[in-house]
Amino acid sequence: MSVIIVLLIASISVAAIFLFAFLWSVKNGQYKDEISPPVRILFDDATPTVQQQPTEEKNTNE
């Protein structure tokens, strides 16, 4: 029976820590950017890289 009490206290403590972290991040403006996520997909992040074609090596043993 004491194991259940210990696990209950531990789970409530972990839940309280996650709730505190979430409220802290909301208070500090972590989720304020509502404009850029929908339009971020419309723009390229970087210029495309040109891939070099593999060159054929000549066999010098012939």
N, C-alpha and C positions, 0 to 999 in steps of 0.2 A: 504494500500500500504506500510506503514511503517513496518508492520509485516513481509512482504516478504523480505525487506532489512535487518532487524534484523536476520531473519532466514538464509539468504544468508551469512551474515557476520559470524554468528555462525558456519555454516557448513564448510565454508572455513577455519575458525580457527581450528576446530577439525581435518579437513583433513591435515592441515599443521602440527599439533602436531603429528599425526600418521606418516606422512612422515618423520619428524625429528627423531622420535623414531626408525623408520625402518633404516634410514641412519646411525644413531648412532650405532645400533646393528650390522650392516654390517661392519662398520669401526672398531669396537671392536672385530671382529672375531667370532661372534655368529654362523655364518653359514659355518665355515671353515672345519668342520669335515665331510669329504666326504667318509671316509672308514668304520667307525664303524656302521652306520645305516644299510647297506645291510647285514653285517655279524652278527649283534647283535642277530638276530633271531636264529642263529645256535648254540648258547651257552645257557646253563641253567643259570638262575640268582642265584638260591639257590638250596641246596640239597632238594630233596622231603621229606616231613614230613610223618611219619608213623602215620596213624590214628588208634586209639585204638578201638577194637571191643567192643560194649556195653555188659556188663556182665548181666546175668540174675539174678535178685534178688529173693531170696527165700522168700516165704510167710510164716511168722512165726505164723500166726493166725490160721493155720489149726490144 
